[in-house]
Amino acid sequence: MLVCVEDVVVPGDKVEGIAGIDDKSRVVLGPGLRRCADQVFVCKSGVLKKNHRTYYVDLHQKRYIPARGEAVVGIVSSKAGDFFKVDIGSSEQAALHYLGFEGATKKNRPNINVGDTLYATLLSASKDMEPELVCIDSSGKKGKMGVLDPNGFLFNCSLNLIRKLLNPQCPLLNYLGKEVPYEIAIGLNGKVWVNTKSVKGTIAVASAIIAAEHSPYDEVIKNADDVLNKLLL
């Protein structure tokens, strides 16, 4: 079946009208699409989307597939020599070398314990190797990465909700910041860490985020306001 952008698609559908297949212009095929000869086929169920020259299938997915350069939130599960094993929700645990922190040396190792929550970036990701994390950027600075405050609240959500929160058209995070001052770390692996000055505020922010999953953008603020009014009274 031939499908176009914004259509609901299933595996086996053929995508028509993708510029760049027959000419020299550049087109990027994202998750859920696969090229076979001069045709592009759908390999996952969802909604076909286009962002500039990138085509992908927007789908409801909980299993995270690591991708190089993505920011993730994980939990340190063990120490093995010079490496920490971090659970990021993928099929394999990620490896984090102690030199992957700002200012770390052989004599000055970071104070990381099992159970700590980390905000990190995937340095490498391959189906043939375990993912590798770092808590620094290309200039060696940690920025906002590293160990997160243990007083915060970590919860899981679908990857679809993560993409929704990070979409510039979604007003939820800005609205919550005006109502309740908070800190947040959003991992593209479906893990979100939230922290406020009170337990009640943290629960309210987390609940408002979860409630936004099945709400259109024009109803997100209303639903969040209802949640905050109930939990912050």
Backbone bond lengths (Angstrom), bond angles and torsions (degrees), N, CA, C in turn:
res aa  C-N    CA-C-N  psi(-1)  N-CA   C-N-CA  omega(-1)  CA-C   N-CA-C  phi
1 M - - - 1.467 - - 1.527 109.87 -
2 L 1.325 116.88 133.77 1.455 121.75 178.31 1.529 110.11 -80.45
3 V 1.323 116.80 133.65 1.465 121.32 -179.21 1.520 109.62 -130.22
4 C 1.340 115.20 158.67 1.461 122.55 178.78 1.525 109.69 -126.07
5 V 1.324 116.11 175.88 1.462 122.17 178.47 1.523 110.14 -59.44
6 E 1.346 116.02 137.74 1.466 125.85 -178.76 1.528 113.15 79.98
7 D 1.338 118.00 1.99 1.463 120.45 174.80 1.523 110.29 -82.82
8 V 1.331 116.09 150.64 1.461 121.19 170.70 1.525 107.53 -77.67
9 V 1.328 117.01 127.03 1.463 121.16 -172.59 1.522 110.79 -122.84
10 V 1.314 115.16 157.49 1.463 123.04 176.15 1.522 107.66 -133.02
11 P 1.330 117.95 160.05 1.468 120.13 179.45 1.526 112.36 -54.94
12 G 1.325 115.32 134.06 1.460 121.41 -179.56 1.508 113.89 104.20
13 D 1.344 117.48 -18.18 1.464 119.99 177.94 1.524 110.47 -65.72
14 K 1.321 116.31 147.01 1.463 121.85 178.72 1.525 109.25 -104.45
15 V 1.312 116.08 129.87 1.468 121.58 -177.52 1.519 108.96 -88.47
16 E 1.316 116.27 129.68 1.459 120.27 178.99 1.520 110.25 -110.58
17 G 1.316 114.13 156.74 1.457 119.79 173.74 1.513 115.24 77.99
18 I 1.341 118.51 19.91 1.464 119.82 176.65 1.514 108.45 -84.54
19 A 1.335 115.66 113.80 1.457 120.36 177.85 1.518 109.47 -70.73
20 G 1.313 116.14 143.41 1.461 119.33 177.54 1.502 113.32 108.06
21 I 1.347 118.19 -16.55 1.454 119.87 178.44 1.522 110.47 -73.09
22 D 1.342 115.98 -38.76 1.456 120.06 -176.95 1.525 112.97 -103.97
23 D 1.322 119.01 -3.52 1.457 120.56 178.35 1.520 109.81 -126.67
24 K 1.320 116.69 -170.21 1.457 121.24 -173.80 1.526 113.31 -93.93
25 S 1.311 118.60 0.49 1.461 120.41 178.71 1.523 110.32 -70.05
26 R 1.308 116.15 153.72 1.460 121.60 -173.69 1.527 111.09 -90.77
27 V 1.338 115.91 130.68 1.456 122.83 176.37 1.517 108.03 -132.12
28 V 1.330 116.44 136.93 1.463 121.59 179.76 1.520 108.86 -108.14
29 L 1.327 116.04 127.88 1.461 121.64 176.37 1.519 108.41 -98.28
30 G 1.325 116.03 116.80 1.453 121.23 -177.85 1.516 112.37 -90.41
31 P 1.330 116.68 -163.38 1.469 121.48 -178.22 1.528 112.14 -58.50
32 G 1.323 115.58 139.61 1.456 120.74 176.47 1.507 115.44 93.07
33 L 1.345 117.85 -3.28 1.463 121.83 -179.27 1.522 110.24 -124.31
34 R 1.318 115.48 148.50 1.461 120.53 179.78 1.522 108.91 -144.09
35 R 1.331 115.46 137.58 1.463 120.27 179.96 1.522 110.34 -95.63
36 C 1.324 115.34 136.23 1.460 122.00 176.33 1.524 107.05 -134.56
37 A 1.342 116.47 109.50 1.465 122.28 -174.03 1.529 108.78 59.20
38 D 1.329 118.16 -121.33 1.467 121.66 -179.55 1.522 112.53 -102.18
39 Q 1.323 117.10 15.71 1.457 121.33 -179.02 1.526 110.30 -118.66
40 V 1.329 115.84 151.80 1.464 121.97 176.60 1.521 107.95 -115.50
41 F 1.335 115.48 125.69 1.455 120.99 -177.80 1.525 110.68 -115.81
42 V 1.320 114.94 151.89 1.464 122.20 177.24 1.524 108.76 -86.43
43 C 1.339 116.96 135.85 1.466 120.49 178.73 1.528 112.56 -121.26
44 K 1.350 117.53 2.25 1.461 121.26 175.71 1.527 109.18 -141.84
45 S 1.324 115.86 153.06 1.467 120.52 -179.78 1.526 110.44 -84.68
46 G 1.334 116.17 141.08 1.459 120.49 179.04 1.517 110.70 163.76
47 V 1.332 116.01 -149.90 1.463 122.79 178.94 1.523 108.50 -116.88
48 L 1.322 116.44 127.94 1.459 120.89 -179.41 1.527 109.84 -73.49
49 K 1.327 116.56 125.90 1.464 122.10 -177.65 1.528 110.55 -123.12
50 K 1.336 114.66 160.72 1.458 121.31 175.86 1.511 109.42 -136.72
51 N 1.329 116.79 131.01 1.460 122.89 176.96 1.521 107.57 -129.04
52 H 1.329 116.70 103.19 1.462 122.65 -172.35 1.532 108.59 59.62
53 R 1.323 118.55 -111.96 1.465 121.22 179.65 1.525 111.52 -109.35
54 T 1.322 116.69 19.15 1.463 121.65 178.05 1.524 109.87 -107.02
55 Y 1.313 115.85 127.23 1.465 122.38 176.83 1.524 108.44 -109.81
56 Y 1.327 116.90 137.76 1.456 120.46 179.69 1.520 109.71 -156.47
57 V 1.332 115.60 167.03 1.458 121.74 177.64 1.522 108.34 -105.15
58 D 1.322 116.20 118.16 1.466 121.69 177.11 1.526 107.95 -83.49
59 L 1.318 116.63 115.50 1.457 120.31 -173.28 1.516 110.98 -135.57
60 H 1.309 115.76 160.83 1.461 122.44 176.76 1.519 107.55 -87.28
61 Q 1.322 116.34 111.05 1.458 120.90 -173.29 1.516 109.93 -139.96
62 K 1.331 116.82 138.94 1.458 121.68 178.20 1.526 112.36 -109.60
63 R 1.326 117.70 -30.39 1.458 120.61 179.26 1.520 109.74 -77.50
64 Y 1.322 117.09 122.16 1.458 121.77 -176.62 1.522 110.15 -88.62
65 I 1.324 116.00 133.45 1.463 122.60 174.37 1.522 107.17 -109.08
66 P 1.342 118.58 113.01 1.470 120.93 -175.32 1.524 112.33 -58.44
67 A 1.336 115.09 143.11 1.457 122.15 177.01 1.523 108.34 -137.88
68 R 1.312 116.73 136.28 1.460 122.41 -176.11 1.530 111.08 -58.74
69 G 1.345 115.00 133.96 1.456 121.02 176.38 1.511 115.28 90.91
70 E 1.331 118.42 -6.59 1.459 120.57 -178.69 1.525 111.22 -82.56
71 A 1.320 116.01 144.43 1.465 121.98 176.75 1.522 108.99 -86.31
72 V 1.326 116.43 132.77 1.464 121.09 -177.31 1.527 110.09 -133.98
73 V 1.320 115.06 159.12 1.459 122.53 173.35 1.523 107.11 -114.38
74 G 1.329 116.90 129.27 1.458 120.48 -177.85 1.514 112.28 -140.98
75 I 1.321 115.09 170.07 1.463 122.43 -179.99 1.526 109.01 -118.01
76 V 1.322 116.84 129.14 1.465 121.28 178.30 1.525 108.73 -67.86
77 S 1.324 115.83 122.21 1.470 120.28 -176.30 1.520 112.98 -104.11
78 S 1.345 117.71 -26.20 1.469 119.70 -179.20 1.519 110.00 -166.69
79 K 1.338 115.06 166.69 1.458 122.42 173.73 1.522 107.95 -116.39
80 A 1.337 115.81 137.08 1.461 120.42 179.20 1.520 108.78 -140.44
81 G 1.334 117.00 93.67 1.459 121.20 -178.49 1.514 111.36 66.95
82 D 1.332 115.78 -121.69 1.465 120.88 179.97 1.526 112.56 -88.05
83 F 1.309 117.07 1.43 1.462 120.95 -175.26 1.524 111.75 -116.01
84 F 1.326 114.43 149.79 1.460 122.28 169.75 1.527 107.33 -107.05
85 K 1.312 116.63 139.32 1.455 121.27 173.94 1.529 108.19 -94.48
86 V 1.329 115.86 129.24 1.460 121.25 -174.73 1.528 109.51 -123.83
87 D 1.316 115.63 127.95 1.463 121.44 177.37 1.523 109.09 -84.28
88 I 1.335 116.77 112.81 1.463 121.07 179.88 1.529 111.36 -112.99
89 G 1.327 116.95 9.30 1.454 120.33 176.69 1.511 115.21 87.32
90 S 1.338 118.12 6.45 1.461 121.40 178.32 1.523 109.73 -93.24
91 S 1.327 116.60 -178.93 1.461 120.32 -178.50 1.524 111.69 -67.02
92 E 1.336 116.78 -26.44 1.462 121.95 177.43 1.520 109.85 -123.14
93 Q 1.325 116.18 148.20 1.459 119.46 174.63 1.524 109.55 -74.25
94 A 1.322 115.90 149.95 1.458 121.33 -179.17 1.523 110.48 -90.18
95 A 1.333 115.54 152.59 1.463 122.09 178.43 1.526 109.39 -103.23
96 L 1.324 116.17 137.73 1.466 122.30 178.75 1.517 108.78 -131.04
97 H 1.331 117.17 112.21 1.465 121.85 179.41 1.521 109.70 -75.90
98 Y 1.331 115.77 148.05 1.470 118.01 -177.54 1.524 111.69 -65.66
99 L 1.348 118.45 -21.08 1.458 120.97 176.84 1.534 112.05 -79.35
100 G 1.324 116.70 -0.17 1.456 120.71 178.33 1.518 113.28 -82.43
101 F 1.344 117.07 13.85 1.466 122.34 177.62 1.525 109.71 -115.50
102 E 1.316 116.75 151.11 1.461 121.35 -179.66 1.526 110.39 -63.13
103 G 1.337 115.99 130.05 1.458 121.71 176.56 1.513 115.18 76.08
104 A 1.317 118.51 5.71 1.466 120.58 -177.83 1.525 110.83 -76.69
105 T 1.338 116.19 136.99 1.461 123.41 175.03 1.521 108.36 -136.74
106 K 1.337 116.04 179.20 1.464 119.43 178.38 1.528 111.20 -63.28
107 K 1.339 116.49 -34.35 1.465 120.10 -179.63 1.527 112.32 -89.03
108 N 1.309 116.41 -21.94 1.464 120.64 -177.41 1.528 109.30 -119.43
109 R 1.320 115.56 78.64 1.459 120.44 -177.43 1.533 110.11 -86.04
110 P 1.320 117.01 147.65 1.474 119.75 179.04 1.520 111.37 -67.31
111 N 1.306 115.82 147.74 1.466 121.28 179.62 1.528 109.08 -88.57
112 I 1.321 115.11 87.22 1.463 121.59 -178.54 1.520 108.56 -115.77
113 N 1.313 116.67 131.16 1.464 121.70 -179.03 1.524 110.72 -119.37
114 V 1.319 115.05 156.47 1.462 120.41 176.02 1.531 109.06 -61.89
115 G 1.319 116.32 131.15 1.462 121.62 -177.67 1.512 113.88 101.82
116 D 1.344 117.81 -12.93 1.464 120.61 178.14 1.531 110.51 -67.10
117 T 1.317 115.53 146.53 1.464 121.45 176.41 1.521 108.95 -98.69
118 L 1.331 116.96 130.08 1.455 122.29 -175.75 1.523 111.20 -118.96
119 Y 1.329 114.81 147.41 1.460 121.73 169.61 1.515 106.01 -112.87
120 A 1.336 117.41 115.93 1.457 120.94 -171.22 1.523 110.68 -141.70
121 T 1.338 114.35 174.39 1.463 121.86 178.45 1.519 109.28 -119.17
122 L 1.310 116.50 142.38 1.461 121.12 178.22 1.524 109.71 -77.51
123 L 1.331 115.61 114.98 1.464 121.04 178.81 1.517 110.69 -78.04
124 S 1.320 116.56 -38.27 1.461 121.35 178.41 1.516 109.22 -147.42
125 A 1.320 115.50 148.25 1.463 121.27 178.73 1.518 108.23 -152.33
126 S 1.315 115.85 120.91 1.458 121.69 -179.42 1.514 108.98 -146.66
127 K 1.319 116.18 148.76 1.461 119.53 179.27 1.524 112.00 -68.58
128 D 1.343 116.89 -15.71 1.461 120.97 -178.66 1.524 112.78 -99.54
129 M 1.327 118.05 -4.97 1.464 121.80 -177.53 1.521 109.40 -137.36
130 E 1.339 115.77 156.83 1.454 118.78 175.58 1.523 109.60 -72.83
131 P 1.322 118.57 146.16 1.467 121.20 179.72 1.527 110.88 -63.46
132 E 1.323 115.91 148.57 1.467 121.34 177.88 1.520 109.52 -122.15
133 L 1.338 115.88 134.21 1.459 122.27 -177.32 1.518 111.60 -109.71
134 V 1.325 116.04 157.14 1.461 123.13 168.61 1.523 107.81 -139.78
135 C 1.329 115.94 153.15 1.467 121.24 177.32 1.518 110.79 -112.40
136 I 1.332 116.29 30.78 1.463 122.55 176.95 1.522 108.42 -138.07
137 D 1.344 115.85 159.81 1.459 119.55 176.59 1.520 109.90 -92.91
138 S 1.321 117.40 -169.77 1.460 121.34 -176.26 1.520 112.96 -66.13
139 S 1.336 117.68 -20.67 1.468 121.21 179.05 1.525 112.58 -94.02
140 G 1.321 117.66 2.87 1.461 121.35 178.46 1.516 114.34 86.59
141 K 1.332 118.03 7.16 1.462 121.83 179.53 1.526 110.00 -97.01
142 K 1.335 115.38 146.92 1.462 118.67 -176.96 1.523 112.79 -80.26
143 G 1.330 117.71 -25.43 1.455 119.36 -177.85 1.520 110.67 58.40
144 K 1.315 116.94 -122.55 1.463 121.85 178.91 1.526 112.14 -100.68
145 M 1.318 116.34 7.16 1.458 119.85 -178.57 1.525 111.39 -87.70
146 G 1.325 115.66 164.87 1.458 121.44 179.65 1.515 111.74 125.90
147 V 1.336 115.35 -158.57 1.464 121.08 -178.74 1.524 109.60 -76.28
148 L 1.322 116.43 131.33 1.462 122.00 179.51 1.524 110.61 -90.38
149 D 1.314 115.76 154.26 1.465 122.38 -178.42 1.534 110.45 -57.74
150 P 1.338 117.82 126.09 1.475 119.90 179.88 1.524 113.53 -65.70
151 N 1.326 117.89 -14.32 1.465 120.55 177.86 1.527 112.58 -78.68
152 G 1.336 116.54 -8.67 1.453 120.06 179.13 1.521 112.21 -76.80
153 F 1.316 115.19 173.89 1.467 122.20 -177.73 1.517 108.93 -117.06
154 L 1.330 116.36 125.45 1.462 122.34 179.89 1.525 109.45 -107.35
155 F 1.323 116.63 129.67 1.460 119.92 177.81 1.524 110.06 -141.14
156 N 1.323 115.00 159.19 1.460 121.76 -179.23 1.522 110.46 -101.94
157 C 1.318 115.95 149.22 1.459 121.43 174.17 1.523 108.12 -149.83
158 S 1.312 117.07 174.69 1.460 120.53 -178.06 1.529 110.60 -73.03
159 L 1.326 115.51 155.74 1.460 120.01 178.05 1.525 110.86 -66.25
160 N 1.314 116.45 -26.31 1.459 120.41 177.52 1.528 111.01 -64.36
161 L 1.335 116.90 -40.36 1.464 120.54 178.04 1.524 110.89 -67.67
162 I 1.326 117.59 -36.62 1.467 120.70 177.72 1.523 110.22 -60.39
163 R 1.318 116.77 -48.09 1.470 120.00 178.95 1.526 110.93 -62.06
164 K 1.322 116.33 -35.25 1.464 120.43 179.04 1.523 110.81 -66.00
165 L 1.333 117.53 -43.70 1.463 121.07 -179.72 1.520 111.86 -63.75
166 L 1.333 116.86 -35.83 1.460 121.19 -176.74 1.522 112.81 -85.27
167 N 1.320 117.17 -5.52 1.456 120.81 177.47 1.530 109.40 -71.13
168 P 1.335 118.60 128.58 1.476 120.45 -179.77 1.526 113.55 -57.94
169 Q 1.333 117.64 -22.26 1.462 120.43 -179.95 1.523 112.67 -78.06
170 C 1.330 117.68 -12.51 1.466 120.46 -178.61 1.530 109.83 -84.63
171 P 1.335 118.59 118.94 1.467 121.31 -176.01 1.524 114.15 -89.72
172 L 1.335 117.83 3.43 1.461 120.46 -169.82 1.520 113.18 -62.15
173 L 1.330 118.38 -50.78 1.462 120.73 -173.76 1.528 111.77 -62.92
174 N 1.333 117.03 -40.24 1.470 119.82 177.89 1.526 111.09 -65.42
175 Y 1.318 116.41 -39.51 1.465 120.04 179.49 1.526 110.87 -65.08
176 L 1.332 117.29 -44.96 1.464 120.30 179.97 1.525 111.35 -62.40
177 G 1.351 116.31 -35.92 1.460 119.61 179.22 1.518 112.93 -64.45
178 K 1.333 117.22 -30.05 1.461 120.50 177.65 1.524 112.01 -76.05
179 E 1.333 116.50 -29.37 1.463 120.94 -177.67 1.523 112.60 -88.97
180 V 1.333 116.74 -41.47 1.471 122.12 -177.33 1.525 108.68 -137.79
181 P 1.331 118.91 112.01 1.470 119.76 175.93 1.532 109.88 -59.43
182 Y 1.313 116.75 128.09 1.463 119.52 -175.86 1.525 110.72 -150.65
183 E 1.330 114.65 162.90 1.457 123.00 170.96 1.519 107.43 -112.44
184 I 1.326 115.96 146.38 1.461 118.76 -179.20 1.522 110.17 -147.27
185 A 1.321 115.71 143.98 1.461 122.92 172.77 1.520 106.57 -128.94
186 I 1.321 116.11 116.76 1.462 121.45 -177.10 1.517 109.00 -106.28
187 G 1.311 116.71 118.02 1.454 121.29 177.66 1.516 110.72 -97.49
188 L 1.313 116.29 137.89 1.454 120.23 178.17 1.519 112.08 -70.78
189 N 1.324 116.58 -0.18 1.465 121.19 176.10 1.528 112.29 -92.50
190 G 1.326 117.65 9.06 1.461 120.32 176.48 1.512 114.53 89.55
191 K 1.321 117.48 15.67 1.466 121.62 177.75 1.528 108.93 -115.62
192 V 1.328 116.04 133.92 1.465 121.81 -178.99 1.521 108.69 -127.19
193 W 1.337 116.01 130.90 1.470 122.50 177.11 1.525 108.11 -111.18
194 V 1.334 116.21 130.14 1.467 122.02 -178.18 1.520 109.14 -130.59
195 N 1.332 116.65 142.49 1.461 121.12 177.60 1.526 109.49 -146.33
196 T 1.334 116.56 134.35 1.464 122.56 174.55 1.531 108.13 -132.57
197 K 1.334 115.74 -174.22 1.461 119.74 -178.16 1.527 112.78 -76.92
198 S 1.336 117.04 -13.98 1.464 120.13 -178.62 1.521 110.24 -138.86
199 V 1.324 115.56 156.31 1.467 120.43 177.73 1.525 110.25 -64.11
200 K 1.330 116.14 -40.31 1.467 120.50 -179.90 1.529 111.05 -61.64
201 G 1.326 116.52 -41.73 1.460 120.12 178.99 1.516 112.42 -66.44
202 T 1.337 116.52 -38.95 1.462 120.65 178.76 1.520 111.18 -63.20
203 I 1.326 116.45 -44.98 1.465 120.75 179.15 1.528 110.74 -64.14
204 A 1.330 116.69 -38.09 1.466 120.49 -179.83 1.522 111.26 -64.76
205 V 1.328 117.38 -45.03 1.466 120.89 179.84 1.527 110.76 -64.37
206 A 1.335 116.72 -45.18 1.466 120.38 179.44 1.526 111.22 -62.29
207 S 1.322 116.88 -41.08 1.467 120.66 179.93 1.524 111.55 -66.20
208 A 1.330 116.76 -38.34 1.465 120.49 178.67 1.524 111.12 -65.84
209 I 1.326 116.55 -36.63 1.467 120.29 178.32 1.525 110.66 -67.05
210 I 1.325 116.90 -45.71 1.468 120.62 -179.56 1.526 111.01 -64.03
211 A 1.335 116.44 -36.89 1.471 120.39 -178.78 1.524 112.80 -68.36
212 A 1.333 117.54 -14.92 1.463 120.68 -176.48 1.521 113.32 -84.54
213 E 1.325 117.43 -5.90 1.471 119.27 -171.98 1.521 113.29 -58.86
214 H 1.314 117.75 -45.30 1.462 120.68 -175.26 1.525 112.49 -105.43
215 S 1.336 116.68 18.45 1.467 120.75 -179.53 1.523 110.16 -102.86
216 P 1.333 118.62 136.73 1.467 120.27 172.75 1.522 110.00 -67.07
217 Y 1.323 116.14 162.31 1.462 120.46 -175.24 1.529 112.90 -58.14
218 D 1.331 117.38 -34.30 1.464 119.06 -177.15 1.527 112.97 -76.69
219 E 1.340 118.00 -7.96 1.462 120.93 178.13 1.526 112.89 -112.02
220 V 1.319 116.92 -3.57 1.465 120.96 -176.96 1.526 111.44 -61.13
221 I 1.330 117.11 -45.03 1.462 121.00 -177.61 1.526 110.67 -64.17
222 K 1.321 116.88 -43.73 1.466 120.87 -179.30 1.531 110.86 -61.79
223 N 1.331 116.76 -45.84 1.465 119.85 179.96 1.522 111.50 -64.98
224 A 1.335 116.90 -40.31 1.462 120.37 178.69 1.524 110.82 -64.97
225 D 1.328 116.62 -39.07 1.462 120.68 178.94 1.528 111.03 -63.68
226 D 1.327 116.71 -39.14 1.467 120.45 177.86 1.526 110.92 -63.64
227 V 1.335 116.17 -42.01 1.469 120.47 -179.93 1.523 110.86 -65.21
228 L 1.332 116.79 -44.89 1.468 120.33 -178.92 1.524 111.38 -64.71
229 N 1.321 117.26 -39.39 1.469 120.21 179.87 1.523 111.88 -64.61
230 K 1.322 116.54 -34.85 1.464 120.06 -179.26 1.528 112.06 -75.89
231 L 1.332 116.90 -37.55 1.464 120.37 -172.74 1.522 114.07 -93.94
232 L 1.324 117.69 -18.65 1.466 119.79 -176.98 1.518 113.15 -104.97
233 L 1.325 118.23 5.26 1.467 120.36 178.16 1.524 110.78 -70.02
